[in-house]
Amino acid sequence: MVSTGIVVLIAVIALLIGAIGGFFFARKYMQDYLEKNPPVNEDMLRSMMMSMGQKPSEKKIRQMMQQMKNQGKK
């Protein structure tokens, strides 16, 4: 017969391993997802600027996208 203490210990260890593994799996999945599908793209930026009454130039759009990418890396 296996004592209750050993069963509880194995259950706690399995729970911790599952939680840690799940965390890293979810983190990797979200990083890949956001890399493939960025939250803001050039078309969205262009439409936001037009809705605010600005005429966006291509240079300004590219500068803003570069600033957002740099912010994401920090």
PDB file of N, CA, C and O in Angstrom, chain B, residues numbered from 101:
ATOM      1  N   MET B 101       0.831  -1.191   0.000  1.00  0.00           N
ATOM      2  CA  MET B 101       0.000   0.000   0.000  1.00  0.00           C
ATOM      3  C   MET B 101       0.876   1.256   0.000  1.00  0.00           C
ATOM      4  O   MET B 101       1.905   1.328   0.672  1.00  0.00           O
ATOM      5  N   VAL B 102       0.430   2.229  -0.772  1.00  0.00           N
ATOM      6  CA  VAL B 102       1.154   3.492  -0.864  1.00  0.00           C
ATOM      7  C   VAL B 102       0.568   4.435   0.175  1.00  0.00           C
ATOM      8  O   VAL B 102      -0.650   4.562   0.302  1.00  0.00           O
ATOM      9  N   SER B 103       1.435   5.082   0.903  1.00  0.00           N
ATOM     10  CA  SER B 103       0.927   5.974   1.952  1.00  0.00           C
ATOM     11  C   SER B 103       0.316   7.235   1.327  1.00  0.00           C
ATOM     12  O   SER B 103       0.652   7.621   0.207  1.00  0.00           O
ATOM     13  N   THR B 104      -0.559   7.841   2.060  1.00  0.00           N
ATOM     14  CA  THR B 104      -1.277   9.031   1.600  1.00  0.00           C
ATOM     15  C   THR B 104      -0.313  10.193   1.378  1.00  0.00           C
ATOM     16  O   THR B 104      -0.517  10.991   0.463  1.00  0.00           O
ATOM     17  N   GLY B 105       0.705  10.301   2.175  1.00  0.00           N
ATOM     18  CA  GLY B 105       1.677  11.387   2.053  1.00  0.00           C
ATOM     19  C   GLY B 105       2.391  11.364   0.720  1.00  0.00           C
ATOM     20  O   GLY B 105       2.619  12.413   0.117  1.00  0.00           O
ATOM     21  N   ILE B 106       2.746  10.177   0.253  1.00  0.00           N
ATOM     22  CA  ILE B 106       3.447  10.057  -1.022  1.00  0.00           C
ATOM     23  C   ILE B 106       2.515  10.429  -2.171  1.00  0.00           C
ATOM     24  O   ILE B 106       2.937  11.094  -3.117  1.00  0.00           O
ATOM     25  N   VAL B 107       1.269  10.014  -2.100  1.00  0.00           N
ATOM     26  CA  VAL B 107       0.292  10.346  -3.139  1.00  0.00           C
ATOM     27  C   VAL B 107       0.082  11.851  -3.214  1.00  0.00           C
ATOM     28  O   VAL B 107       0.029  12.416  -4.306  1.00  0.00           O
ATOM     29  N   VAL B 108      -0.038  12.501  -2.068  1.00  0.00           N
ATOM     30  CA  VAL B 108      -0.226  13.957  -2.030  1.00  0.00           C
ATOM     31  C   VAL B 108       1.020  14.653  -2.578  1.00  0.00           C
ATOM     32  O   VAL B 108       0.910  15.615  -3.337  1.00  0.00           O
ATOM     33  N   LEU B 109       2.186  14.176  -2.201  1.00  0.00           N
ATOM     34  CA  LEU B 109       3.435  14.768  -2.685  1.00  0.00           C
ATOM     35  C   LEU B 109       3.546  14.654  -4.206  1.00  0.00           C
ATOM     36  O   LEU B 109       3.928  15.618  -4.870  1.00  0.00           O
ATOM     37  N   ILE B 110       3.227  13.519  -4.745  1.00  0.00           N
ATOM     38  CA  ILE B 110       3.267  13.329  -6.199  1.00  0.00           C
ATOM     39  C   ILE B 110       2.250  14.234  -6.887  1.00  0.00           C
ATOM     40  O   ILE B 110       2.540  14.799  -7.942  1.00  0.00           O
ATOM     41  N   ALA B 111       1.068  14.375  -6.305  1.00  0.00           N
ATOM     42  CA  ALA B 111       0.042  15.240  -6.881  1.00  0.00           C
ATOM     43  C   ALA B 111       0.496  16.703  -6.897  1.00  0.00           C
ATOM     44  O   ALA B 111       0.282  17.410  -7.882  1.00  0.00           O
ATOM     45  N   VAL B 112       1.115  17.149  -5.818  1.00  0.00           N
ATOM     46  CA  VAL B 112       1.586  18.541  -5.740  1.00  0.00           C
ATOM     47  C   VAL B 112       2.704  18.775  -6.749  1.00  0.00           C
ATOM     48  O   VAL B 112       2.728  19.804  -7.424  1.00  0.00           O
ATOM     49  N   ILE B 113       3.622  17.833  -6.854  1.00  0.00           N
ATOM     50  CA  ILE B 113       4.717  17.968  -7.816  1.00  0.00           C
ATOM     51  C   ILE B 113       4.169  17.996  -9.243  1.00  0.00           C
ATOM     52  O   ILE B 113       4.608  18.814 -10.052  1.00  0.00           O
ATOM     53  N   ALA B 114       3.226  17.124  -9.563  1.00  0.00           N
ATOM     54  CA  ALA B 114       2.626  17.092 -10.901  1.00  0.00           C
ATOM     55  C   ALA B 114       1.899  18.405 -11.196  1.00  0.00           C
ATOM     56  O   ALA B 114       1.959  18.912 -12.316  1.00  0.00           O
ATOM     57  N   LEU B 115       1.222  18.946 -10.201  1.00  0.00           N
ATOM     58  CA  LEU B 115       0.518  20.220 -10.370  1.00  0.00           C
ATOM     59  C   LEU B 115       1.500  21.348 -10.652  1.00  0.00           C
ATOM     60  O   LEU B 115       1.262  22.171 -11.535  1.00  0.00           O
ATOM     61  N   LEU B 116       2.597  21.392  -9.911  1.00  0.00           N
ATOM     62  CA  LEU B 116       3.607  22.437 -10.135  1.00  0.00           C
ATOM     63  C   LEU B 116       4.251  22.311 -11.508  1.00  0.00           C
ATOM     64  O   LEU B 116       4.437  23.313 -12.198  1.00  0.00           O
ATOM     65  N   ILE B 117       4.591  21.104 -11.909  1.00  0.00           N
ATOM     66  CA  ILE B 117       5.198  20.900 -13.227  1.00  0.00           C
ATOM     67  C   ILE B 117       4.213  21.303 -14.326  1.00  0.00           C
ATOM     68  O   ILE B 117       4.612  21.923 -15.311  1.00  0.00           O
ATOM     69  N   GLY B 118       2.960  20.965 -14.173  1.00  0.00           N
ATOM     70  CA  GLY B 118       1.944  21.335 -15.157  1.00  0.00           C
ATOM     71  C   GLY B 118       1.741  22.840 -15.235  1.00  0.00           C
ATOM     72  O   GLY B 118       1.588  23.396 -16.323  1.00  0.00           O
ATOM     73  N   ALA B 119       1.738  23.496 -14.086  1.00  0.00           N
ATOM     74  CA  ALA B 119       1.550  24.950 -14.067  1.00  0.00           C
ATOM     75  C   ALA B 119       2.731  25.657 -14.725  1.00  0.00           C
ATOM     76  O   ALA B 119       2.540  26.586 -15.510  1.00  0.00           O
ATOM     77  N   ILE B 120       3.936  25.227 -14.412  1.00  0.00           N
ATOM     78  CA  ILE B 120       5.130  25.847 -14.992  1.00  0.00           C
ATOM     79  C   ILE B 120       5.180  25.579 -16.500  1.00  0.00           C
ATOM     80  O   ILE B 120       5.452  26.490 -17.283  1.00  0.00           O
ATOM     81  N   GLY B 121       4.923  24.350 -16.901  1.00  0.00           N
ATOM     82  CA  GLY B 121       4.915  24.016 -18.329  1.00  0.00           C
ATOM     83  C   GLY B 121       3.838  24.775 -19.078  1.00  0.00           C
ATOM     84  O   GLY B 121       4.077  25.256 -20.185  1.00  0.00           O
ATOM     85  N   GLY B 122       2.660  24.890 -18.495  1.00  0.00           N
ATOM     86  CA  GLY B 122       1.565  25.632 -19.123  1.00  0.00           C
ATOM     87  C   GLY B 122       1.879  27.104 -19.281  1.00  0.00           C
ATOM     88  O   GLY B 122       1.528  27.718 -20.289  1.00  0.00           O
ATOM     89  N   PHE B 123       2.543  27.671 -18.282  1.00  0.00           N
ATOM     90  CA  PHE B 123       2.921  29.082 -18.352  1.00  0.00           C
ATOM     91  C   PHE B 123       3.860  29.339 -19.528  1.00  0.00           C
ATOM     92  O   PHE B 123       3.640  30.259 -20.317  1.00  0.00           O
ATOM     93  N   PHE B 124       4.911  28.518 -19.640  1.00  0.00           N
ATOM     94  CA  PHE B 124       5.881  28.732 -20.710  1.00  0.00           C
ATOM     95  C   PHE B 124       5.284  28.432 -22.085  1.00  0.00           C
ATOM     96  O   PHE B 124       5.615  29.106 -23.060  1.00  0.00           O
ATOM     97  N   PHE B 125       4.418  27.438 -22.171  1.00  0.00           N
ATOM     98  CA  PHE B 125       3.745  27.145 -23.437  1.00  0.00           C
ATOM     99  C   PHE B 125       2.857  28.314 -23.860  1.00  0.00           C
ATOM    100  O   PHE B 125       2.889  28.728 -25.019  1.00  0.00           O
ATOM    101  N   ALA B 126       2.063  28.848 -22.929  1.00  0.00           N
ATOM    102  CA  ALA B 126       1.171  29.967 -23.241  1.00  0.00           C
ATOM    103  C   ALA B 126       1.964  31.217 -23.612  1.00  0.00           C
ATOM    104  O   ALA B 126       1.570  31.963 -24.508  1.00  0.00           O
ATOM    105  N   ARG B 127       3.083  31.445 -22.922  1.00  0.00           N
ATOM    106  CA  ARG B 127       3.925  32.606 -23.205  1.00  0.00           C
ATOM    107  C   ARG B 127       4.491  32.516 -24.615  1.00  0.00           C
ATOM    108  O   ARG B 127       4.448  33.496 -25.359  1.00  0.00           O
ATOM    109  N   LYS B 128       5.013  31.375 -24.989  1.00  0.00           N
ATOM    110  CA  LYS B 128       5.583  31.175 -26.322  1.00  0.00           C
ATOM    111  C   LYS B 128       4.501  31.318 -27.397  1.00  0.00           C
ATOM    112  O   LYS B 128       4.731  31.932 -28.439  1.00  0.00           O
ATOM    113  N   TYR B 129       3.327  30.749 -27.140  1.00  0.00           N
ATOM    114  CA  TYR B 129       2.223  30.830 -28.088  1.00  0.00           C
ATOM    115  C   TYR B 129       1.822  32.296 -28.324  1.00  0.00           C
ATOM    116  O   TYR B 129       1.622  32.705 -29.468  1.00  0.00           O
ATOM    117  N   MET B 130       1.707  33.072 -27.265  1.00  0.00           N
ATOM    118  CA  MET B 130       1.303  34.475 -27.407  1.00  0.00           C
ATOM    119  C   MET B 130       2.380  35.297 -28.109  1.00  0.00           C
ATOM    120  O   MET B 130       2.055  36.174 -28.909  1.00  0.00           O
ATOM    121  N   GLN B 131       3.647  35.035 -27.829  1.00  0.00           N
ATOM    122  CA  GLN B 131       4.716  35.757 -28.513  1.00  0.00           C
ATOM    123  C   GLN B 131       4.666  35.482 -30.010  1.00  0.00           C
ATOM    124  O   GLN B 131       4.783  36.407 -30.814  1.00  0.00           O
ATOM    125  N   ASP B 132       4.494  34.230 -30.388  1.00  0.00           N
ATOM    126  CA  ASP B 132       4.405  33.882 -31.807  1.00  0.00           C
ATOM    127  C   ASP B 132       3.174  34.511 -32.449  1.00  0.00           C
ATOM    128  O   ASP B 132       3.248  35.019 -33.568  1.00  0.00           O
ATOM    129  N   TYR B 133       2.047  34.480 -31.750  1.00  0.00           N
ATOM    130  CA  TYR B 133       0.806  35.046 -32.282  1.00  0.00           C
ATOM    131  C   TYR B 133       0.942  36.547 -32.516  1.00  0.00           C
ATOM    132  O   TYR B 133       0.546  37.050 -33.568  1.00  0.00           O
ATOM    133  N   LEU B 134       1.501  37.268 -31.538  1.00  0.00           N
ATOM    134  CA  LEU B 134       1.637  38.715 -31.680  1.00  0.00           C
ATOM    135  C   LEU B 134       2.679  39.080 -32.730  1.00  0.00           C
ATOM    136  O   LEU B 134       2.586  40.138 -33.352  1.00  0.00           O
ATOM    137  N   GLU B 135       3.662  38.222 -32.930  1.00  0.00           N
ATOM    138  CA  GLU B 135       4.648  38.483 -33.973  1.00  0.00           C
ATOM    139  C   GLU B 135       4.012  38.338 -35.357  1.00  0.00           C
ATOM    140  O   GLU B 135       4.305  39.121 -36.261  1.00  0.00           O
ATOM    141  N   LYS B 136       3.147  37.343 -35.520  1.00  0.00           N
ATOM    142  CA  LYS B 136       2.491  37.122 -36.801  1.00  0.00           C
ATOM    143  C   LYS B 136       1.339  38.096 -37.034  1.00  0.00           C
ATOM    144  O   LYS B 136       1.078  38.485 -38.173  1.00  0.00           O
ATOM    145  N   ASN B 137       0.654  38.491 -35.973  1.00  0.00           N
ATOM    146  CA  ASN B 137      -0.507  39.381 -36.057  1.00  0.00           C
ATOM    147  C   ASN B 137      -0.311  40.572 -35.126  1.00  0.00           C
ATOM    148  O   ASN B 137      -0.867  40.591 -34.028  1.00  0.00           O
ATOM    149  N   PRO B 138       0.463  41.558 -35.543  1.00  0.00           N
ATOM    150  CA  PRO B 138       0.698  42.702 -34.661  1.00  0.00           C
ATOM    151  C   PRO B 138      -0.615  43.425 -34.360  1.00  0.00           C
ATOM    152  O   PRO B 138      -1.512  43.471 -35.202  1.00  0.00           O
ATOM    153  N   PRO B 139      -0.719  43.981 -33.171  1.00  0.00           N
ATOM    154  CA  PRO B 139      -1.967  44.633 -32.785  1.00  0.00           C
ATOM    155  C   PRO B 139      -2.300  45.866 -33.624  1.00  0.00           C
ATOM    156  O   PRO B 139      -3.475  46.184 -33.804  1.00  0.00           O
ATOM    157  N   VAL B 140      -1.288  46.562 -34.138  1.00  0.00           N
ATOM    158  CA  VAL B 140      -1.521  47.758 -34.962  1.00  0.00           C
ATOM    159  C   VAL B 140      -0.674  47.624 -36.219  1.00  0.00           C
ATOM    160  O   VAL B 140       0.522  47.342 -36.145  1.00  0.00           O
ATOM    161  N   ASN B 141      -1.298  47.828 -37.369  1.00  0.00           N
ATOM    162  CA  ASN B 141      -0.529  47.808 -38.613  1.00  0.00           C
ATOM    163  C   ASN B 141      -0.629  49.169 -39.300  1.00  0.00           C
ATOM    164  O   ASN B 141      -1.283  50.079 -38.790  1.00  0.00           O
ATOM    165  N   GLU B 142       0.006  49.303 -40.433  1.00  0.00           N
ATOM    166  CA  GLU B 142       0.062  50.602 -41.113  1.00  0.00           C
ATOM    167  C   GLU B 142      -1.310  51.093 -41.545  1.00  0.00           C
ATOM    168  O   GLU B 142      -1.593  52.289 -41.465  1.00  0.00           O
ATOM    169  N   ASP B 143      -2.164  50.186 -42.002  1.00  0.00           N
ATOM    170  CA  ASP B 143      -3.506  50.595 -42.428  1.00  0.00           C
ATOM    171  C   ASP B 143      -4.324  51.125 -41.255  1.00  0.00           C
ATOM    172  O   ASP B 143      -5.049  52.111 -41.390  1.00  0.00           O
ATOM    173  N   MET B 144      -4.205  50.469 -40.112  1.00  0.00           N
ATOM    174  CA  MET B 144      -4.925  50.934 -38.923  1.00  0.00           C
ATOM    175  C   MET B 144      -4.425  52.315 -38.498  1.00  0.00           C
ATOM    176  O   MET B 144      -5.217  53.195 -38.160  1.00  0.00           O
ATOM    177  N   LEU B 145      -3.107  52.494 -38.518  1.00  0.00           N
ATOM    178  CA  LEU B 145      -2.532  53.781 -38.149  1.00  0.00           C
ATOM    179  C   LEU B 145      -3.008  54.869 -39.096  1.00  0.00           C
ATOM    180  O   LEU B 145      -3.360  55.968 -38.669  1.00  0.00           O
ATOM    181  N   ARG B 146      -3.017  54.554 -40.383  1.00  0.00           N
ATOM    182  CA  ARG B 146      -3.447  55.528 -41.395  1.00  0.00           C
ATOM    183  C   ARG B 146      -4.907  55.940 -41.157  1.00  0.00           C
ATOM    184  O   ARG B 146      -5.238  57.125 -41.209  1.00  0.00           O
ATOM    185  N   SER B 147      -5.769  54.959 -40.899  1.00  0.00           N
ATOM    186  CA  SER B 147      -7.185  55.280 -40.685  1.00  0.00           C
ATOM    187  C   SER B 147      -7.393  56.050 -39.377  1.00  0.00           C
ATOM    188  O   SER B 147      -8.261  56.919 -39.296  1.00  0.00           O
ATOM    189  N   MET B 148      -6.591  55.728 -38.352  1.00  0.00           N
ATOM    190  CA  MET B 148      -6.708  56.481 -37.092  1.00  0.00           C
ATOM    191  C   MET B 148      -6.315  57.940 -37.301  1.00  0.00           C
ATOM    192  O   MET B 148      -6.989  58.846 -36.811  1.00  0.00           O
ATOM    193  N   MET B 149      -5.229  58.163 -38.025  1.00  0.00           N
ATOM    194  CA  MET B 149      -4.790  59.538 -38.262  1.00  0.00           C
ATOM    195  C   MET B 149      -5.804  60.302 -39.111  1.00  0.00           C
ATOM    196  O   MET B 149      -6.056  61.482 -38.866  1.00  0.00           O
ATOM    197  N   MET B 150      -6.385  59.633 -40.107  1.00  0.00           N
ATOM    198  CA  MET B 150      -7.388  60.302 -40.949  1.00  0.00           C
ATOM    199  C   MET B 150      -8.640  60.633 -40.141  1.00  0.00           C
ATOM    200  O   MET B 150      -9.271  61.666 -40.362  1.00  0.00           O
ATOM    201  N   SER B 151      -8.997  59.757 -39.208  1.00  0.00           N
ATOM    202  CA  SER B 151     -10.177  60.025 -38.386  1.00  0.00           C
ATOM    203  C   SER B 151      -9.936  61.186 -37.424  1.00  0.00           C
ATOM    204  O   SER B 151     -10.881  61.837 -36.979  1.00  0.00           O
ATOM    205  N   MET B 152      -8.658  61.444 -37.104  1.00  0.00           N
ATOM    206  CA  MET B 152      -8.325  62.594 -36.249  1.00  0.00           C
ATOM    207  C   MET B 152      -8.141  63.865 -37.058  1.00  0.00           C
ATOM    208  O   MET B 152      -7.830  64.917 -36.500  1.00  0.00           O
ATOM    209  N   GLY B 153      -8.331  63.777 -38.376  1.00  0.00           N
ATOM    210  CA  GLY B 153      -8.251  64.963 -39.219  1.00  0.00           C
ATOM    211  C   GLY B 153      -6.865  65.252 -39.758  1.00  0.00           C
ATOM    212  O   GLY B 153      -6.620  66.343 -40.273  1.00  0.00           O
ATOM    213  N   GLN B 154      -5.951  64.296 -39.651  1.00  0.00           N
ATOM    214  CA  GLN B 154      -4.592  64.493 -40.176  1.00  0.00           C
ATOM    215  C   GLN B 154      -4.451  63.774 -41.505  1.00  0.00           C
ATOM    216  O   GLN B 154      -5.060  62.728 -41.731  1.00  0.00           O
ATOM    217  N   LYS B 155      -3.642  64.350 -42.378  1.00  0.00           N
ATOM    218  CA  LYS B 155      -3.333  63.697 -43.649  1.00  0.00           C
ATOM    219  C   LYS B 155      -1.990  62.997 -43.453  1.00  0.00           C
ATOM    220  O   LYS B 155      -0.945  63.646 -43.474  1.00  0.00           O
ATOM    221  N   PRO B 156      -2.012  61.672 -43.262  1.00  0.00           N
ATOM    222  CA  PRO B 156      -0.759  60.978 -42.948  1.00  0.00           C
ATOM    223  C   PRO B 156       0.132  60.801 -44.178  1.00  0.00           C
ATOM    224  O   PRO B 156      -0.314  60.333 -45.225  1.00  0.00           O
ATOM    225  N   SER B 157       1.396  61.184 -44.026  1.00  0.00           N
ATOM    226  CA  SER B 157       2.355  60.933 -45.093  1.00  0.00           C
ATOM    227  C   SER B 157       2.970  59.547 -44.849  1.00  0.00           C
ATOM    228  O   SER B 157       2.943  59.026 -43.734  1.00  0.00           O
ATOM    229  N   GLU B 158       3.512  58.980 -45.897  1.00  0.00           N
ATOM    230  CA  GLU B 158       4.112  57.647 -45.780  1.00  0.00           C
ATOM    231  C   GLU B 158       5.299  57.677 -44.814  1.00  0.00           C
ATOM    232  O   GLU B 158       5.528  56.724 -44.070  1.00  0.00           O
ATOM    233  N   LYS B 159       6.045  58.774 -44.835  1.00  0.00           N
ATOM    234  CA  LYS B 159       7.200  58.917 -43.954  1.00  0.00           C
ATOM    235  C   LYS B 159       6.757  58.911 -42.486  1.00  0.00           C
ATOM    236  O   LYS B 159       7.379  58.262 -41.645  1.00  0.00           O
ATOM    237  N   LYS B 160       5.684  59.634 -42.195  1.00  0.00           N
ATOM    238  CA  LYS B 160       5.196  59.710 -40.818  1.00  0.00           C
ATOM    239  C   LYS B 160       4.662  58.356 -40.354  1.00  0.00           C
ATOM    240  O   LYS B 160       4.879  57.969 -39.206  1.00  0.00           O
ATOM    241  N   ILE B 161       3.973  57.639 -41.227  1.00  0.00           N
ATOM    242  CA  ILE B 161       3.458  56.309 -40.889  1.00  0.00           C
ATOM    243  C   ILE B 161       4.614  55.375 -40.546  1.00  0.00           C
ATOM    244  O   ILE B 161       4.572  54.669 -39.539  1.00  0.00           O
ATOM    245  N   ARG B 162       5.641  55.376 -41.385  1.00  0.00           N
ATOM    246  CA  ARG B 162       6.800  54.497 -41.155  1.00  0.00           C
ATOM    247  C   ARG B 162       7.533  54.858 -39.867  1.00  0.00           C
ATOM    248  O   ARG B 162       7.996  53.973 -39.147  1.00  0.00           O
ATOM    249  N   GLN B 163       7.640  56.163 -39.572  1.00  0.00           N
ATOM    250  CA  GLN B 163       8.283  56.594 -38.330  1.00  0.00           C
ATOM    251  C   GLN B 163       7.508  56.089 -37.119  1.00  0.00           C
ATOM    252  O   GLN B 163       8.099  55.591 -36.160  1.00  0.00           O
ATOM    253  N   MET B 164       6.194  56.217 -37.165  1.00  0.00           N
ATOM    254  CA  MET B 164       5.368  55.772 -36.034  1.00  0.00           C
ATOM    255  C   MET B 164       5.445  54.256 -35.860  1.00  0.00           C
ATOM    256  O   MET B 164       5.498  53.767 -34.732  1.00  0.00           O
ATOM    257  N   MET B 165       5.453  53.508 -36.964  1.00  0.00           N
ATOM    258  CA  MET B 165       5.576  52.054 -36.875  1.00  0.00           C
ATOM    259  C   MET B 165       6.931  51.665 -36.280  1.00  0.00           C
ATOM    260  O   MET B 165       7.010  50.746 -35.465  1.00  0.00           O
ATOM    261  N   GLN B 166       7.988  52.357 -36.682  1.00  0.00           N
ATOM    262  CA  GLN B 166       9.313  52.067 -36.154  1.00  0.00           C
ATOM    263  C   GLN B 166       9.380  52.386 -34.660  1.00  0.00           C
ATOM    264  O   GLN B 166       9.989  51.636 -33.897  1.00  0.00           O
ATOM    265  N   GLN B 167       8.761  53.489 -34.236  1.00  0.00           N
ATOM    266  CA  GLN B 167       8.731  53.839 -32.818  1.00  0.00           C
ATOM    267  C   GLN B 167       8.011  52.774 -32.008  1.00  0.00           C
ATOM    268  O   GLN B 167       8.449  52.418 -30.914  1.00  0.00           O
ATOM    269  N   MET B 168       6.901  52.261 -32.546  1.00  0.00           N
ATOM    270  CA  MET B 168       6.154  51.214 -31.829  1.00  0.00           C
ATOM    271  C   MET B 168       6.965  49.929 -31.745  1.00  0.00           C
ATOM    272  O   MET B 168       6.950  49.255 -30.715  1.00  0.00           O
ATOM    273  N   LYS B 169       7.673  49.582 -32.816  1.00  0.00           N
ATOM    274  CA  LYS B 169       8.510  48.378 -32.782  1.00  0.00           C
ATOM    275  C   LYS B 169       9.636  48.535 -31.762  1.00  0.00           C
ATOM    276  O   LYS B 169       9.955  47.592 -31.038  1.00  0.00           O
ATOM    277  N   ASN B 170      10.242  49.734 -31.704  1.00  0.00           N
ATOM    278  CA  ASN B 170      11.299  49.967 -30.731  1.00  0.00           C
ATOM    279  C   ASN B 170      10.773  49.901 -29.306  1.00  0.00           C
ATOM    280  O   ASN B 170      11.454  49.393 -28.415  1.00  0.00           O
ATOM    281  N   GLN B 171       9.577  50.405 -29.087  1.00  0.00           N
ATOM    282  CA  GLN B 171       8.959  50.351 -27.756  1.00  0.00           C
ATOM    283  C   GLN B 171       8.697  48.906 -27.349  1.00  0.00           C
ATOM    284  O   GLN B 171       8.867  48.550 -26.183  1.00  0.00           O
ATOM    285  N   GLY B 172       8.289  48.084 -28.291  1.00  0.00           N
ATOM    286  CA  GLY B 172       8.002  46.691 -27.999  1.00  0.00           C
ATOM    287  C   GLY B 172       9.241  45.910 -27.610  1.00  0.00           C
ATOM    288  O   GLY B 172       9.154  44.955 -26.838  1.00  0.00           O
ATOM    289  N   LYS B 173      10.395  46.302 -28.134  1.00  0.00           N
ATOM    290  CA  LYS B 173      11.645  45.600 -27.835  1.00  0.00           C
ATOM    291  C   LYS B 173      12.181  45.948 -26.449  1.00  0.00           C
ATOM    292  O   LYS B 173      12.936  45.166 -25.871  1.00  0.00           O
ATOM    293  N   LYS B 174      11.808  47.096 -25.912  1.00  0.00           N
ATOM    294  CA  LYS B 174      12.330  47.532 -24.599  1.00  0.00           C
ATOM    295  C   LYS B 174      11.696  46.781 -23.474  1.00  0.00           C
ATOM    296  O   LYS B 174      12.019  47.022 -22.311  1.00  0.00           O
TER     297      LYS B 174
END
